């Protein structure tokens, strides 16, 4: 018996926002004061740290649930299944649907129910729910699908990560340049005829001491504004320091549960949050085994797609699986790993055999 990802799909919005589009933005410090350097300097430093050159935004008339639906259609087609046989639809997100030029989150009904409605699935035994687990939400959704299938209460699950972060940020905060929109979906399925492949092991952790509010909702840095609207905020340095210690350890523990060697690992798919952070995570992961990081083990899409939260890993996996990311491919029998870190603070990982 194996529990595998049998189909993938992603939706990458068409609207491109380049770093140069932020040149005339009035960025402010957290205390409301102006920066003492030009936006050219701010953007150059931002690029050197995050690796982001551009990001994608959803069209004005599209919401998070729409992006999730677009990705879901592709995953169902890729898996070649009858959508009426799906037992669970699990949608990972953080902010629900936020209509263009509004800041109100709408998750009633759930985004999963909206996806089922848009797909036209009539089967009432196809159960829908959302998961809020920060950026690791898609991985956690896959882990939950795996648990349902292993317990015998499901055979097929549709797991989606979708977000429109472009509608949650404070325009005065230079971190606004990080955020992007997108969606990635996968069919997780029981395959009796395929043995010793698919999900081999998993690991999840939640840290709620001082780390709890490293990501939070806060006021605009424009202290002159009377608006009560709150926006996504991040203690970036603290997230970085936390992630480069805890994610490598979670990857190691997850890999050891699979009874495979790190020498077997061909790719590590990390949440695309920050290029330098992801590189540091993988380097530290290999150093736990006194090894240097192999060339080509870390696929990256953040430079062109930005940070779309829960959508980054399923989108990246879909691109590599379908040979749409230069210099990266997968073949049957490859051992790969998924790993993520995000608000909560949550960390998780999966060891997977193609």
KAZI-V721967 format. One record per backbone hydrogen bond with DSSP energy under -0.5 kcal/mol. CO is the residue of the C=O (numbers start at 1). NH is the residue of the N-H. Records with the same first field share a line. If there is no record, write none. Layout:
CO: NH  NH
This chain:
1: 196
2: 4  191
3: 199
4: 6  189
7: 187
9: 185
11: 13  183
14: 16
15: 57
16: 18
17: 55
18: 21
19: 22
20: 23
22: 25
25: 27
27: 35
29: 32
33: 29
38: 42
39: 43
40: 44
41: 45
42: 46
43: 47
44: 48
45: 49
46: 50
47: 51
49: 276
50: 275
53: 19
55: 17
56: 181
57: 15
59: 62
60: 100
63: 66  67
64: 68
65: 69
66: 70
67: 71
68: 72
69: 73
70: 74
71: 75
72: 76
73: 77
74: 78
75: 79
76: 80  81
81: 83
82: 85
83: 86
87: 127
88: 158
89: 91  129
90: 92  160
91: 131
92: 162
97: 99  106
99: 102
106: 97
110: 114
111: 115
112: 116
113: 117
114: 118
115: 119
116: 120  121
123: 126
125: 127
127: 89
129: 91
131: 93  133
133: 136
134: 133  137
135: 138
136: 140
137: 141
138: 142
139: 143
140: 144
141: 145
142: 146
143: 147
144: 148
145: 149
146: 150
147: 151
148: 153  154
149: 152
155: 190
156: 87  88
157: 159  188
158: 90
159: 186
160: 92
161: 184
163: 182
164: 167
165: 168  169
168: 232
169: 171
170: 173
172: 28  174
173: 176
174: 177
175: 178  179
178: 307
180: 165
182: 163
183: 11
184: 161
185: 9
186: 159  188
187: 6  7  189
188: 157
189: 4
191: 2
193: 195
197: 3
198: 353
201: 351
203: 349
205: 347
206: 208
209: 212
211: 214
212: 344
214: 235
216: 218  233
218: 231
221: 223
222: 225
229: 220
231: 218
233: 216
234: 236
235: 239
236: 240
237: 241
238: 242
239: 243
240: 244
242: 245  246
243: 247  248
245: 249
246: 250
247: 251
248: 252
249: 253
250: 254
251: 255
252: 256
253: 257
254: 258
255: 258  260
256: 259
261: 264
262: 265
264: 335
267: 337
268: 270
269: 339
271: 273
274: 278
275: 279
276: 280
277: 281
278: 282
279: 283
280: 284
281: 285
282: 286
283: 287
284: 288
286: 289  291
287: 290
294: 297
297: 268  299
301: 304  305
302: 306
303: 53  54
305: 56
306: 308
307: 180
308: 311
309: 312
310: 314
311: 315
312: 316
313: 317
314: 318
315: 319
316: 320
317: 321
318: 322
319: 324  325
320: 323
325: 328
331: 334
334: 336  354
335: 266  267
336: 352
337: 269
338: 350
339: 271
340: 348
342: 345  346
345: 207
346: 342
347: 205
348: 340
349: 203
350: 338
351: 200  201
352: 336  354
353: 198
